[in-house]
Amino acid sequence: MAALAWLLIPLVAAVVAGLWGSWANRTRKVRSDGPELDGYARFREAMERSRTGA
């Protein structure tokens, strides 16, 4: 019976890890890269302006 208890520990840990992984990944499906790409485009345009203006 003690061996069965030791086998349940990794099983419970795997189930908890799976639940945590699905919870941690829940917002990535909804969120897109739009705001980050817009910010990068603004940064690139600012760098081009500073290079041509100097």
N, C-alpha and C positions, 0 to 999 in steps of 0.2 A: 504494500500500500504506500510506503514511503517513496518508492520509485515512481509510482503513478503521480504523486504530488510533485516530484521534481520534473516530471514531463509536462505537467500542466503549467508550470511557470513560464517556459518559453512560448507555449501556446497562447497564454493570456497576453504575454508581451507582444507577440505578433499581431494579435487582434487589436490591442491598444495602438500599436504603431500604424496599422492600417486605418483605423478610425482617425488618428491624428493626421495622417497623410492626406486623407480625403478632406478633412476639415481645413488643413493648411492650404490646400490647392483650390478651395472653393471660389476664391475671388479671381483667379487667373482666367477662368472661362468667360467672365463677364467683362473684365477690363481689357482694353485694347492698348496698343502702343501709340495711339494718336497724340496724346499730350506730350509724351517724351519726344516723338518725332518732330512735333511742332516747335518745341523748345530747341532741339538741335538745329532745325532749319533757321530759326532766329539767330542762334549763335553763329552759324556759318555765314549768314548774311552780314552780321556785325563784324566778323573777322575780315570778310572781303572788303567792306567799306573802310575799315581801318588800314588795310594794306594799300588800297588805292589812294586814300587821302593823305598818307604820310610822305 
